[in-house]
Amino acid sequence: MTSYIVDEVTLELNNSAFKEKIRYELRKEFCEVYSKNEHFYQEHFARLNKIIEDKDTEIKKLLNIVEILSKKVNSN
């Protein structure tokens, strides 16, 4: 059962749709907050991209943790 859960988590984290959903939600929130001031929006668009990159990094870290857990589960 644990192995199944680890496999499912790995699939979800690797799923590009999952990553794109995070990007979409971040952009949506960003646009809602800053849409009233276009200059401010453009000025901070790079910041938004950095947030997205950070989320990708977090996902990669989670994948590494899942891989370690998977190896431990499979070795037992």
N, C-alpha and C positions, 0 to 999 in steps of 0.2 A: 504493500500500500504506500509506504513512504517513497519507494522508488517511483511509483506512478505519479505521486505528487511532485517530486523533483523533476520528472520528465515534463509534466504539464507546465510547471513554472518556467522551465528552460524554453519550452516552445513559445510560451507567451512573451517572455522577455526577448526572444529572438525574432518574434513576429514584427515585421516592418510596419504592419498596420497599427500595432500597439505603439511603436515609436512615433508614427505619424499622428496618432491620436494625441499624444503628449504635445507634439509640436502644434497641432491644430488648437488645442485648448489654451496653450500659452499665447499663441498669436491672437486668438479670439479675445482673451482677457486683456491682452496688451492693447488691442485695437479699441476695445470698449472704453478703456481707461483714457487713452490718449487721442482718440479720434477727434475730440473737440479742438485740439490744437495740433494742426498738421506739422508745423515746424518742430514742435516738441517731439512728435511721433517720429519724424525722420531723424532727428538728432539722436533718438534713443533706440533706433532700429538695430544698431550694432549690439546694443546691450541685450536685446531680445535674442539675437542669434547666439550670443555668449551663454545665455540661460539655457537655450536648446542644446548647445554643445555640452554644457554641464550635466543636463539630464541624460544625454547619451552616455556620458562618462559614468554616471550613477548606474545606468542600466548595465554597462560593461562590468562594473564592480559587482553588481548583483549576480550576473552570469558567472563570474569567477567563484563567488561564494556557493552558488548552486552546483557548479562543477565539483568543487571540493566536497560538498555534502553528498553529491551523487557517488563519488569515489568511495567515501566512507560507508555509505549505505550498501553499495555493491560489494565491498570487501567483507562485510559482515554476513 
